[in-house]
Amino acid sequence: MKQQGLGDTIEVITKATGIKAIVDAGAKVLKKDCGCQARKKQLNDLFPYGK
């Protein structure tokens, strides 16, 4: 998948380092959405690649 913006890059980094798994586990325990998708979309909109 081609990265569309900064949000996609941050997602790749957090998955590779294991941070995403920790955040997802914490969100599951707290029974709350971590807000990752909304933050990713916002960052992609603010800092798009190739536009």
C-alpha positions as CSV (number, residue, x, y, z in Angstrom):
1,M,0.0,0.0,0.0
2,K,1.4,3.4,-1.0
3,Q,1.6,5.9,1.9
4,Q,-0.7,8.8,1.4
5,G,0.6,11.1,4.1
6,L,2.3,11.5,7.5
7,G,-0.4,9.5,9.3
8,D,0.4,6.4,7.2
9,T,4.1,6.8,8.0
10,I,3.5,7.1,11.7
11,E,1.2,4.0,11.6
12,V,4.0,1.9,9.9
13,I,6.5,3.1,12.5
14,T,4.3,2.3,15.5
15,K,3.4,-1.1,14.2
16,A,7.1,-1.9,13.6
17,T,8.2,-0.8,17.1
18,G,5.3,-2.5,18.9
19,I,3.8,0.7,20.2
20,K,0.5,0.1,18.3
21,A,0.0,-3.3,20.0
22,I,0.5,-1.6,23.5
23,V,-1.9,1.2,22.6
24,D,-4.5,-1.3,21.3
25,A,-4.2,-3.5,24.4
26,G,-4.6,-0.4,26.7
27,A,-7.7,0.7,24.7
28,K,-9.2,-2.7,25.0
29,V,-8.7,-2.8,28.8
30,L,-10.2,0.7,29.1
31,K,-13.0,-0.2,26.6
32,K,-12.3,3.0,24.7
33,D,-11.3,3.7,21.1
34,C,-7.7,4.8,20.9
35,G,-8.5,7.3,18.2
36,C,-5.7,6.1,15.9
37,Q,-7.8,6.1,12.7
38,A,-9.1,9.6,13.2
39,R,-5.6,10.9,14.0
40,K,-4.2,9.1,11.0
41,K,-6.8,10.7,8.7
42,Q,-6.2,14.1,10.2
43,L,-2.4,13.9,9.7
44,N,-2.8,12.6,6.2
45,D,-5.1,15.5,5.4
46,L,-2.7,18.0,6.9
47,F,0.5,16.5,5.5
48,P,-0.2,14.6,2.3
49,Y,2.5,13.2,0.1
50,G,2.9,14.1,-3.6
51,K,0.2,16.7,-3.8
